[in-house]
Amino acid sequence: MVAAGSHFQVPHVSQHPQAAVQQENYAQRHTQMVAAGSQVQVTRVGQNPQMAVEQQNYAQRYTQMVAAGSQVQVTRVGQNPQMAVEQQNYAQRYTQMAADDASVPHMAPRHTLCVLAASARPLMVLFLPPLPRNLRDSLLAVALSFFLFGYQVQEKSIPFQTTWFLSLTNTSMYSLCLKDGNPLLVFLFVVHALNCHMFYQRGYRMCMQRKPPDRTAAFQPYAQKLDTKPPQKSSIRWDANRPKESILGEILLLVSILLFVQFALTSGGHSGYRKPPMHGDFEAQRHWMEITWNLPVSQWYVQTPDNDLQYWGLDYPPLTAYHSYLMGAIAHRINGSWVSLGHSRGIETPEHRLFMRFTAIVPFVLIYASAVFYLAYTDRSLETKFLTSATLLLYPGLIAMDNAHFQYNSISLGLFLWAYICVAWDRMVFGSIFFVLGVNYKQMELYHSLPIFVYILARSLKKPLVLRATESLLCLLKAAVTVSITFAILWAPFLLQGADHVLLVLRRIFPFYRGMFEDKVANFWCGFSFAIKLNGYFDAETQIRISILFVLIASAPSLVVLFLRPSPKNLRFSLLAVALSFFLFSYQVHEKSILLAAIPALLLLHDLPFQATWLLSLTNTSLYSLCLKDGNPLLVFLFAVYALNCHMFYQRGYGMKMFTERLGAVQGEFLRSLVPMTWLAAASQLGAFLLCLLEAVAVPPAHLPHLFPLLSAFYHCCHFIALLLFLNYFLVYTEWTRRFPPVVVRRKKQE
């Protein structure tokens, strides 16, 4: 306590008021003189001469034993037993503090070894081709190592400076990674830096270094009455005692990490890279800019000599076309050859690739990231806002599809998040506008349409319905008018062309002629295609009806519960259940559609942390076949680190404990029974990564070229079906027990 620089308060050691005051003065002088290394001289304490002599002898022995580093043994002082016990406790605490101070200088050799080990890593760069940049980076890293590790030697540990240095050593070697053709190794550096920041630089480790506040003095008057220990804060909020940082600082940190990862992906491959003649989704997005900029609106969705629909014809709703027109105008102003009609097909210059990457990064930050931060930092029920924001923002599935494969999913999903925020806060007009915008950007947003519609309908019907029928009708009418006006504005250029033109656009947006699914997608029809072959027994129209029937059956339980109890929590559950139902059983599904189920799963992080993060890890690995086609096999490292973080923060102790303590007794007991499933979830995710490794390395048999993608699709499909069944069961179970709580019969104790 003296070493920490705090002021030691001696408790009341006697029943005599004057003795207590003099004892306090003695303690203050004793602390100052021991800190200065001088001999302690104690004056007479109390009115008893014998007691003063014994106190002086005690002080002399005490000073000698502290100097020798031994344990102080204090005998009974005076005739007061309470004073002897308290004096003994004081001496033990003082000796422990002195022993801690004496152990600090012996930690210098450990710091020396840290300096040498950390300096060896950047010095290895000098053995490479002697470039001035390598020499400069090495000298800088060595200097930082001596400065950071040699600073504040008297501290017990310096995790802040250590992890800071380790992050710098990683990034100093990135030039070598680029030369070796491994640009995606930056993901490991970024995730390592983020983990160091979360564990060692902010709240957790800094709080371990910082001296905790002394609440003993304030609690002491009640300790004797209550005979209890001072209250301790819950261990659930692991960052509850972190230093108060500004919200802007946390947001800037996460955005910086996001931009760093996104720009690192610009040097990797993309869909159709150097694969003529179709080139892939990257060329599709560029071609839409070319078509919308050079042709009138009436020809955007029509087969003409200048618009070959067989070569990436526009098949997304009008808002996508307007966005492509805007990007085409910017591209034409920068370099007109990028969108030259008929002459820019397959262009892959570095400047154009960088421009296209920028067009995917900017809306990701402006639309999706802004919705994530607004959702996390305005929800007062969230206890770990930084962790929640990082989990939502750095979801690797979305980053891989938008910034590696190349698409604009962040726009439609960001609009959906804004729609959820508004609808959950009973701002139905703005929520309807945002959702209509999302549907008109990508028609796959219809996966979320049923829960949004049911929730708005249920919230608009005021109870009692008979007495408030007019108010309910006005609410429904307001929502209907908002949706109609938004649709009319977006479709106005096509409505002016006539009804036939509108039907032609709808046929392009909903291409049922393409079949039940595209490629090897992890849904029911593809995963079980070895046993269920609809193409051999039914025509396309019958297959559509079967898929619709399956979707409605799988979605019905969550939709019924949502209609009867329209709460934001039930809305989140229903969004995930219905999105999974559409992905598993609907018609015309491709791999990227799993993102429409992943975003509602992110919304359930604090409702179902165990199952939500389990699902998120599987959605990442289900996209790995697409990453291999794009030439980005190292993205599996990003998936693996994300799964590991989810396991540490949400599946092991933290998430399950937080969730079970938040629920009541019945639901809590039900979910505590799932705790042993933590290892099952870990094994399940490990199996998914083994399949990814097998798909990337192993060579399939010649007669089964698609063996590994189909095996992965079947594996993930089984998990998705199991999670869908659990969601419907859990939602119905919790609502049933809430409405009809079980009766607990207690037996009387026999006397």
PyMOL commands that set and color helices and strands:
alter all, ss='L'
color gray80, all
select helices_A, chain A and resi 17-35+49-68+81-103+105-127+132-150+159-172+174-179+183-201+203-209+216-226+247-265+281-294+297-299+318-334+336-339+350-377+385-393+396-406+409-424+428-441+443-460+469-495+499-509+512-514+524-527+540-564+568-585+591-603+609-622+624-629+635-651+653-662+665-672+677-697+707-739
alter helices_A, ss='H'
color red, helices_A
deselect
rebuild
show_as cartoon
